[in-house]
């Protein structure tokens, strides 16, 4: 019998989900509460407000998700581990047959949490790293002592042989330590990733963008960190023009907020379907309508843009920053222009 590894299996399921328009994964924000105060974060409050879902409501939604055929649930926040019922939630998700992913800053990891993650067979534990030194890390988090707690938690997870991936949000405060962060993570035998994305908060506050790197610096980091970057010409992506919202949102994935609102994703907080008064199945139909009925305005330039295949802007980026999904944001246009120009110069097939 032919066997597929986990990554291949999940990729196959995801492709099938997009084809059938049925969700295979959900990102579940369990709380906006967090023990850190990261300067770049799109968290709207950093506090757990009384209207967040209580334990019984979370468990009921997990029941609905499983019954609806969702395969993977990614628990995030805020910091999901600050919830006192996190063990109950993880074990209940496992009992329903859901594949579990946990996004955490690792500063509150202890032996009990490690044991639960092992018991529930966590498919992935994604840990955020904000710097390779205490000075940089705590400039990002705003909390004295958080670096030591992070190292302790990450080391516990690594020693427990859990499937840990460590991801670094790169900003103007920590970009000088990307390589050092990679060495730290790889010395623990774990996979390192980095992200150059910084977005405004889900309430429209643009202050996190103060820490976003300029496009030329992003290019430099990619060139330094990605093996073989630019050694071959970038293939022109086949960009669909048939769908205005082209990402997985409303096609195979969605998100749930700590208040029980069902949205396209954590950074695309519409249509705010209320799961306290409706069902996951009804909410999914509302999300599909949101995607299908979305229409570009006169600002929409993508179909005729020559550098579209190099652009990393999503509809959510434009919506969060301007309230109009169609807007072409200057930051992303400059970034795409640099990518296009650089790859064109490196293309060995270009005319001399």
C-alpha positions as a Markdown table, in Angstrom:
| # | Residue | x | y | z |
|---|---|---|---|---|
| 1 | Unk | 0.0 | 0.0 | 0.0 |
| 2 | Unk | 1.3 | 3.4 | -1.0 |
| 3 | Unk | 1.8 | 5.7 | 2.0 |
| 4 | Unk | 2.0 | 9.5 | 2.0 |
| 5 | Unk | 4.0 | 11.6 | 4.5 |
| 6 | Unk | 2.1 | 14.1 | 6.6 |
| 7 | Unk | 3.0 | 17.1 | 4.6 |
| 8 | Unk | 2.0 | 15.5 | 1.3 |
| 9 | Unk | -1.2 | 14.3 | 2.8 |
| 10 | Unk | -2.2 | 17.7 | 4.2 |
| 11 | Unk | -1.2 | 19.4 | 0.9 |
| 12 | Unk | -3.4 | 17.0 | -1.0 |
| 13 | Unk | -6.3 | 17.5 | 1.4 |
| 14 | Unk | -5.9 | 21.3 | 1.1 |
| 15 | Unk | -6.0 | 21.2 | -2.7 |
| 16 | Unk | -9.1 | 19.0 | -2.7 |
| 17 | Unk | -10.7 | 21.4 | -0.1 |
| 18 | Unk | -10.2 | 24.4 | -2.4 |
| 19 | Unk | -11.6 | 22.4 | -5.4 |
| 20 | Unk | -14.7 | 21.3 | -3.5 |
| 21 | Unk | -15.0 | 24.6 | -1.6 |
| 22 | Unk | -15.2 | 22.9 | 1.7 |
| 23 | Unk | -12.9 | 24.1 | 4.6 |
| 24 | Unk | -10.1 | 21.8 | 5.7 |
| 25 | Unk | -8.6 | 24.1 | 8.3 |
| 26 | Unk | -9.5 | 26.8 | 10.8 |
| 27 | Unk | -7.4 | 29.3 | 12.8 |
| 28 | Unk | -9.0 | 29.6 | 16.2 |
| 29 | Unk | -7.9 | 32.7 | 18.3 |
| 30 | Unk | -8.6 | 31.5 | 21.8 |
| 31 | Unk | -7.9 | 34.8 | 23.5 |
| 32 | Unk | -6.6 | 38.3 | 22.8 |
| 33 | Unk | -4.9 | 38.0 | 26.2 |
| 34 | Unk | -1.1 | 37.9 | 26.1 |
| 35 | Unk | 1.7 | 38.1 | 28.6 |
| 36 | Unk | 3.8 | 40.0 | 26.1 |
| 37 | Unk | 3.3 | 43.5 | 24.5 |
| 38 | Unk | 5.0 | 43.1 | 21.2 |
| 39 | Unk | 5.3 | 46.4 | 19.3 |
| 40 | Unk | 4.6 | 44.9 | 15.9 |
| 41 | Unk | 1.6 | 42.8 | 16.9 |
| 42 | Unk | -1.9 | 43.2 | 15.3 |
| 43 | Unk | -3.6 | 42.1 | 18.5 |
| 44 | Unk | -6.3 | 44.7 | 19.2 |
| 45 | Unk | -6.2 | 44.6 | 23.0 |
| 46 | Unk | -3.5 | 42.3 | 24.5 |
| 47 | Unk | -6.1 | 41.7 | 27.2 |
| 48 | Unk | -8.7 | 39.0 | 27.7 |
| 49 | Unk | -12.0 | 40.8 | 27.9 |
| 50 | Unk | -15.1 | 39.3 | 29.6 |
| 51 | Unk | -16.9 | 38.7 | 26.3 |
| 52 | Unk | -14.4 | 36.1 | 25.2 |
| 53 | Unk | -15.7 | 32.5 | 24.7 |
| 54 | Unk | -15.9 | 30.5 | 27.8 |
| 55 | Unk | -14.8 | 26.9 | 28.0 |
| 56 | Unk | -18.1 | 25.3 | 27.1 |
| 57 | Unk | -18.5 | 27.5 | 24.1 |
| 58 | Unk | -15.1 | 26.6 | 22.8 |
| 59 | Unk | -15.7 | 22.9 | 23.2 |
| 60 | Unk | -19.1 | 23.2 | 21.5 |
| 61 | Unk | -17.4 | 24.9 | 18.5 |
| 62 | Unk | -14.8 | 22.2 | 18.3 |
| 63 | Unk | -17.6 | 19.7 | 18.2 |
| 64 | Unk | -19.2 | 21.6 | 15.3 |
| 65 | Unk | -15.9 | 22.0 | 13.4 |
| 66 | Unk | -15.3 | 18.2 | 13.6 |
| 67 | Unk | -18.8 | 17.4 | 12.5 |
| 68 | Unk | -18.5 | 19.8 | 9.6 |
| 69 | Unk | -15.4 | 18.0 | 8.4 |
| 70 | Unk | -12.7 | 20.4 | 9.3 |
| 71 | Unk | -9.4 | 18.5 | 9.6 |
| 72 | Unk | -6.9 | 20.9 | 11.2 |
| 73 | Unk | -7.4 | 23.5 | 13.9 |
| 74 | Unk | -4.6 | 26.0 | 14.7 |
| 75 | Unk | -4.9 | 27.5 | 18.1 |
| 76 | Unk | -3.5 | 31.0 | 18.5 |
| 77 | Unk | -4.1 | 34.3 | 20.2 |
| 78 | Unk | -3.0 | 36.5 | 21.8 |
| 79 | Unk | -1.1 | 33.8 | 23.7 |
| 80 | Unk | -3.4 | 30.8 | 23.9 |
| 81 | Unk | -1.5 | 29.3 | 26.8 |
| 82 | Unk | -2.6 | 32.1 | 29.1 |
| 83 | Unk | -6.1 | 30.5 | 29.1 |
| 84 | Unk | -6.4 | 28.3 | 32.2 |
| 85 | Unk | -8.5 | 25.8 | 30.3 |
| 86 | Unk | -5.9 | 25.3 | 27.5 |
| 87 | Unk | -5.3 | 21.6 | 28.5 |
| 88 | Unk | -9.0 | 20.8 | 28.4 |
| 89 | Unk | -9.3 | 22.5 | 25.0 |
| 90 | Unk | -6.4 | 20.6 | 23.4 |
| 91 | Unk | -7.5 | 17.3 | 24.7 |
| 92 | Unk | -11.1 | 17.8 | 23.6 |
| 93 | Unk | -9.9 | 18.8 | 20.1 |
| 94 | Unk | -7.9 | 15.5 | 20.0 |
| 95 | Unk | -10.8 | 13.5 | 21.1 |
| 96 | Unk | -12.8 | 14.8 | 18.2 |
| 97 | Unk | -10.1 | 13.7 | 15.7 |
| 98 | Unk | -8.9 | 17.2 | 14.9 |
| 99 | Unk | -5.2 | 17.7 | 13.9 |
| 100 | Unk | -3.8 | 20.2 | 16.3 |
| 101 | Unk | -1.4 | 23.1 | 15.7 |
| 102 | Unk | -0.4 | 25.5 | 18.4 |
| 103 | Unk | 1.1 | 29.0 | 17.9 |
| 104 | Unk | 2.8 | 30.2 | 21.1 |
| 105 | Unk | 5.6 | 32.5 | 22.3 |
| 106 | Unk | 6.8 | 29.6 | 24.6 |
| 107 | Unk | 7.3 | 31.8 | 27.6 |
| 108 | Unk | 4.7 | 29.9 | 29.6 |
| 109 | Unk | 5.6 | 26.4 | 28.6 |
| 110 | Unk | 5.9 | 24.0 | 31.5 |
| 111 | Unk | 6.1 | 20.2 | 32.0 |
| 112 | Unk | 2.3 | 19.9 | 32.1 |
| 113 | Unk | 1.8 | 21.6 | 28.8 |
| 114 | Unk | 4.5 | 19.5 | 27.2 |
| 115 | Unk | 2.8 | 16.4 | 28.4 |
| 116 | Unk | -0.6 | 17.4 | 27.0 |
| 117 | Unk | 0.9 | 18.3 | 23.6 |
| 118 | Unk | 2.5 | 14.9 | 23.5 |
| 119 | Unk | -0.8 | 13.2 | 24.6 |
| 120 | Unk | -2.8 | 15.0 | 21.9 |
| 121 | Unk | -0.3 | 14.3 | 19.2 |
| 122 | Unk | 0.2 | 17.9 | 18.2 |
| 123 | Unk | 0.9 | 18.1 | 14.5 |
| 124 | Unk | 2.9 | 21.3 | 14.9 |
| 125 | Unk | 4.0 | 23.7 | 17.6 |
| 126 | Unk | 4.9 | 27.0 | 16.0 |
| 127 | Unk | 7.0 | 29.1 | 18.4 |
| 128 | Unk | 7.7 | 32.8 | 17.8 |
| 129 | Unk | 11.2 | 34.2 | 18.2 |
| 130 | Unk | 11.7 | 37.9 | 18.5 |
| 131 | Unk | 15.5 | 38.1 | 18.9 |
| 132 | Unk | 18.7 | 36.2 | 19.6 |
| 133 | Unk | 19.7 | 38.4 | 22.6 |
| 134 | Unk | 17.7 | 39.5 | 25.6 |
| 135 | Unk | 18.2 | 43.2 | 24.6 |
| 136 | Unk | 16.6 | 42.8 | 21.2 |
| 137 | Unk | 14.0 | 40.2 | 22.2 |
| 138 | Unk | 12.7 | 42.4 | 25.1 |
| 139 | Unk | 12.7 | 45.6 | 22.9 |
| 140 | Unk | 10.2 | 43.7 | 20.8 |
| 141 | Unk | 8.1 | 42.2 | 23.6 |
| 142 | Unk | 8.3 | 45.1 | 26.1 |
| 143 | Unk | 8.6 | 42.6 | 29.0 |
| 144 | Unk | 11.7 | 42.3 | 31.1 |
| 145 | Unk | 12.7 | 38.6 | 31.7 |
| 146 | Unk | 10.7 | 37.3 | 28.7 |
| 147 | Unk | 13.8 | 36.2 | 26.8 |
| 148 | Unk | 14.9 | 33.8 | 29.6 |
| 149 | Unk | 11.4 | 32.4 | 29.8 |
| 150 | Unk | 11.3 | 32.0 | 26.0 |
| 151 | Unk | 14.6 | 30.1 | 25.9 |
| 152 | Unk | 13.4 | 27.8 | 28.8 |
| 153 | Unk | 10.1 | 27.0 | 27.0 |
| 154 | Unk | 11.7 | 26.5 | 23.6 |
| 155 | Unk | 14.3 | 24.2 | 25.1 |
| 156 | Unk | 11.6 | 22.1 | 26.9 |
| 157 | Unk | 9.6 | 21.7 | 23.7 |
| 158 | Unk | 12.7 | 20.7 | 21.7 |
| 159 | Unk | 13.9 | 18.2 | 24.2 |
| 160 | Unk | 10.4 | 16.6 | 24.3 |
| 161 | Unk | 10.9 | 15.9 | 20.5 |
| 162 | Unk | 7.7 | 17.7 | 19.6 |
| 163 | Unk | 7.3 | 18.9 | 16.0 |
| 164 | Unk | 8.5 | 22.4 | 16.7 |
| 165 | Unk | 8.9 | 25.1 | 14.0 |
| 166 | Unk | 10.4 | 28.5 | 15.1 |
| 167 | Unk | 9.3 | 31.5 | 13.2 |
| 168 | Unk | 10.7 | 35.0 | 13.4 |
| 169 | Unk | 8.7 | 38.1 | 12.6 |
| 170 | Unk | 11.4 | 40.4 | 11.2 |
| 171 | Unk | 11.1 | 44.1 | 12.0 |
| 172 | Unk | 13.3 | 47.2 | 12.1 |
| 173 | Unk | 14.1 | 46.3 | 15.7 |
| 174 | Unk | 15.5 | 42.8 | 15.2 |
| 175 | Unk | 16.5 | 42.5 | 11.5 |
| 176 | Unk | 20.2 | 42.5 | 12.5 |
| 177 | Unk | 19.7 | 39.2 | 14.4 |
| 178 | Unk | 18.0 | 37.1 | 11.7 |
| 179 | Unk | 21.1 | 34.9 | 11.1 |
| 180 | Unk | 21.8 | 34.7 | 14.9 |
| 181 | Unk | 18.2 | 33.5 | 15.5 |
| 182 | Unk | 18.6 | 30.9 | 12.8 |
| 183 | Unk | 21.7 | 29.6 | 14.4 |
| 184 | Unk | 20.0 | 29.5 | 17.8 |
| 185 | Unk | 17.1 | 27.5 | 16.5 |
| 186 | Unk | 19.1 | 25.1 | 14.3 |
| 187 | Unk | 21.5 | 24.4 | 17.2 |
| 188 | Unk | 18.4 | 23.0 | 19.0 |
| 189 | Unk | 17.7 | 20.8 | 16.0 |
| 190 | Unk | 14.6 | 22.7 | 14.9 |
| 191 | Unk | 13.4 | 24.3 | 11.7 |
| 192 | Unk | 13.7 | 28.1 | 11.4 |
| 193 | Unk | 11.4 | 30.3 | 9.4 |
| 194 | Unk | 11.1 | 34.0 | 9.1 |
| 195 | Unk | 8.4 | 36.4 | 8.0 |
| 196 | Unk | 8.7 | 39.9 | 6.6 |
| 197 | Unk | 5.1 | 40.7 | 7.1 |
| 198 | Unk | 3.9 | 43.4 | 9.5 |
| 199 | Unk | 0.3 | 44.5 | 9.3 |
| 200 | Unk | -1.9 | 47.1 | 11.0 |
| 201 | Unk | -4.1 | 45.9 | 13.8 |
| 202 | Unk | -7.5 | 44.3 | 13.0 |
| 203 | Unk | -9.0 | 47.5 | 14.3 |
| 204 | Unk | -7.2 | 49.6 | 11.7 |
| 205 | Unk | -4.5 | 51.0 | 13.9 |
| 206 | Unk | -1.5 | 51.6 | 11.6 |
| 207 | Unk | 1.1 | 51.9 | 14.4 |
| 208 | Unk | 2.6 | 48.4 | 13.9 |
| 209 | Unk | 3.7 | 49.5 | 10.4 |
| 210 | Unk | 6.3 | 51.8 | 12.0 |
| 211 | Unk | 8.3 | 48.7 | 12.5 |
| 212 | Unk | 8.0 | 47.3 | 9.0 |
| 213 | Unk | 11.2 | 47.1 | 7.0 |
| 214 | Unk | 11.5 | 49.1 | 3.8 |
| 215 | Unk | 11.4 | 47.0 | 0.6 |
| 216 | Unk | 15.1 | 47.2 | -0.1 |
| 217 | Unk | 16.0 | 45.8 | 3.3 |
| 218 | Unk | 13.5 | 42.9 | 2.8 |
| 219 | Unk | 15.2 | 42.1 | -0.5 |
| 220 | Unk | 18.6 | 42.1 | 1.3 |
| 221 | Unk | 17.4 | 39.6 | 3.9 |
| 222 | Unk | 15.9 | 37.3 | 1.3 |
| 223 | Unk | 19.1 | 37.3 | -0.6 |
| 224 | Unk | 21.1 | 36.5 | 2.5 |
| 225 | Unk | 18.8 | 33.9 | 3.9 |
| 226 | Unk | 17.4 | 32.0 | 1.0 |
| 227 | Unk | 19.8 | 29.5 | -0.5 |
| 228 | Unk | 20.2 | 29.9 | -4.2 |
| 229 | Unk | 18.1 | 33.1 | -4.3 |
| 230 | Unk | 18.4 | 34.7 | -7.8 |
| 231 | Unk | 20.4 | 31.8 | -9.2 |
| 232 | Unk | 17.6 | 31.0 | -11.6 |
| 233 | Unk | 15.0 | 33.3 | -13.2 |
| 234 | Unk | 11.8 | 33.5 | -11.3 |
| 235 | Unk | 9.0 | 31.9 | -13.2 |
| 236 | Unk | 6.1 | 34.1 | -14.0 |
| 237 | Unk | 3.2 | 32.9 | -11.8 |
| 238 | Unk | -0.1 | 32.1 | -13.4 |
| 239 | Unk | -2.2 | 34.6 | -11.6 |
| 240 | Unk | -5.9 | 34.1 | -11.8 |
| 241 | Unk | -8.0 | 37.0 | -12.8 |
| 242 | Unk | -11.3 | 35.2 | -12.3 |
| 243 | Unk | -11.4 | 35.7 | -8.5 |
| 244 | Unk | -11.0 | 39.0 | -6.8 |
| 245 | Unk | -10.0 | 37.4 | -3.5 |
| 246 | Unk | -7.5 | 34.7 | -4.6 |
| 247 | Unk | -6.2 | 33.4 | -1.3 |
| 248 | Unk | -7.5 | 30.4 | 0.7 |
| 249 | Unk | -9.9 | 32.5 | 2.7 |
| 250 | Unk | -13.4 | 31.5 | 2.1 |
| 251 | Unk | -12.3 | 28.7 | -0.2 |
| 252 | Unk | -10.6 | 26.2 | 2.2 |
| 253 | Unk | -9.8 | 28.1 | 5.4 |
| 254 | Unk | -11.4 | 30.5 | 7.9 |
| 255 | Unk | -10.8 | 32.0 | 11.3 |
| 256 | Unk | -12.7 | 32.3 | 14.6 |
| 257 | Unk | -12.0 | 35.2 | 17.0 |
| 258 | Unk | -12.1 | 35.0 | 20.8 |
| 259 | Unk | -15.5 | 36.5 | 20.6 |
| 260 | Unk | -16.9 | 33.7 | 18.5 |
| 261 | Unk | -16.9 | 35.7 | 15.2 |
| 262 | Unk | -16.2 | 33.7 | 12.1 |
| 263 | Unk | -14.1 | 35.6 | 9.6 |
| 264 | Unk | -12.0 | 35.0 | 6.4 |
| 265 | Unk | -8.8 | 35.0 | 8.5 |
| 266 | Unk | -7.2 | 36.5 | 11.5 |
| 267 | Unk | -5.9 | 39.5 | 9.5 |
| 268 | Unk | -9.1 | 39.8 | 7.4 |
| 269 | Unk | -11.8 | 40.2 | 10.0 |
| 270 | Unk | -14.9 | 40.1 | 7.9 |
| 271 | Unk | -17.8 | 39.3 | 7.8 |
| 272 | Unk | -17.9 | 38.8 | 11.6 |
| 273 | Unk | -20.5 | 36.1 | 11.5 |
| 274 | Unk | -21.7 | 35.4 | 15.1 |
| 275 | Unk | -21.3 | 31.8 | 16.0 |
| 276 | Unk | -23.0 | 32.4 | 19.3 |
| 277 | Unk | -26.3 | 32.7 | 17.4 |
| 278 | Unk | -25.5 | 30.6 | 14.3 |
| 279 | Unk | -23.7 | 27.5 | 13.2 |
| 280 | Unk | -20.3 | 26.8 | 11.6 |
| 281 | Unk | -22.1 | 25.5 | 8.5 |
| 282 | Unk | -24.2 | 28.7 | 8.2 |
| 283 | Unk | -21.1 | 30.8 | 8.9 |
| 284 | Unk | -19.2 | 29.1 | 6.1 |
| 285 | Unk | -22.0 | 29.9 | 3.6 |
| 286 | Unk | -21.8 | 33.6 | 4.8 |
| 287 | Unk | -18.0 | 33.6 | 4.2 |
| 288 | Unk | -18.3 | 32.1 | 0.7 |
| 289 | Unk | -20.9 | 34.8 | -0.1 |
| 290 | Unk | -18.5 | 37.4 | 1.2 |
| 291 | Unk | -15.8 | 36.2 | -1.1 |
| 292 | Unk | -18.0 | 35.6 | -4.1 |
| 293 | Unk | -19.8 | 39.0 | -3.9 |
| 294 | Unk | -16.6 | 41.0 | -3.3 |
| 295 | Unk | -16.0 | 43.4 | -6.2 |
| 296 | Unk | -13.1 | 45.6 | -7.1 |
| 297 | Unk | -13.4 | 49.3 | -7.3 |
| 298 | Unk | -11.8 | 51.6 | -9.9 |
| 299 | Unk | -8.6 | 51.5 | -7.9 |
| 300 | Unk | -8.0 | 47.8 | -8.9 |
| 301 | Unk | -4.9 | 47.6 | -11.0 |
| 302 | Unk | -3.8 | 44.0 | -10.6 |
| 303 | Unk | -5.1 | 42.4 | -13.8 |
| 304 | Unk | -3.1 | 44.8 | -16.0 |
| 305 | Unk | 0.0 | 45.1 | -13.7 |
| 306 | Unk | 3.2 | 43.8 | -15.4 |
| 307 | Unk | 4.8 | 42.9 | -12.0 |
| 308 | Unk | 1.8 | 41.2 | -10.5 |
| 309 | Unk | 3.6 | 37.8 | -10.2 |
| 310 | Unk | 6.2 | 39.4 | -7.9 |
| 311 | Unk | 3.6 | 41.2 | -5.6 |
| 312 | Unk | 3.0 | 39.9 | -2.1 |
| 313 | Unk | 0.1 | 42.2 | -1.3 |
| 314 | Unk | -3.2 | 40.6 | -0.4 |
| 315 | Unk | -6.7 | 41.9 | -0.4 |
| 316 | Unk | -6.5 | 42.0 | 3.4 |
| 317 | Unk | -3.5 | 44.3 | 3.4 |
| 318 | Unk | -5.3 | 46.9 | 1.4 |
| 319 | Unk | -8.5 | 46.5 | 3.4 |
| 320 | Unk | -6.7 | 46.9 | 6.8 |
| 321 | Unk | -4.8 | 49.9 | 5.7 |
| 322 | Unk | -7.4 | 51.8 | 3.6 |
| 323 | Unk | -10.7 | 50.1 | 4.0 |
| 324 | Unk | -10.7 | 49.3 | 0.2 |
| 325 | Unk | -9.5 | 45.9 | -0.9 |
| 326 | Unk | -8.7 | 47.2 | -4.4 |
| 327 | Unk | -6.0 | 49.7 | -3.3 |
| 328 | Unk | -2.5 | 49.2 | -4.6 |
| 329 | Unk | -0.3 | 49.9 | -1.6 |
| 330 | Unk | 3.0 | 51.8 | -2.4 |
| 331 | Unk | 5.0 | 49.6 | -0.1 |
| 332 | Unk | 4.1 | 46.4 | -1.9 |
| 333 | Unk | 4.4 | 48.0 | -5.3 |
| 334 | Unk | 8.0 | 49.2 | -4.6 |
| 335 | Unk | 8.8 | 45.7 | -3.2 |
| 336 | Unk | 7.5 | 44.0 | -6.3 |
| 337 | Unk | 9.3 | 46.4 | -8.6 |
| 338 | Unk | 12.6 | 45.6 | -6.8 |
| 339 | Unk | 12.0 | 41.9 | -7.1 |
| 340 | Unk | 11.2 | 42.2 | -10.8 |
| 341 | Unk | 14.2 | 44.4 | -11.5 |
| 342 | Unk | 16.6 | 42.2 | -9.6 |
| 343 | Unk | 15.4 | 38.9 | -11.1 |
| 344 | Unk | 15.5 | 40.4 | -14.6 |
| 345 | Unk | 19.1 | 41.4 | -14.1 |
| 346 | Unk | 20.0 | 37.9 | -12.8 |
| 347 | Unk | 18.1 | 36.1 | -15.6 |
| 348 | Unk | 20.9 | 34.4 | -17.7 |
| 349 | Unk | 18.5 | 34.4 | -20.7 |
| 350 | Unk | 18.1 | 38.1 | -20.8 |
| 351 | Unk | 19.6 | 39.9 | -23.8 |
| 352 | Unk | 23.2 | 41.2 | -23.3 |
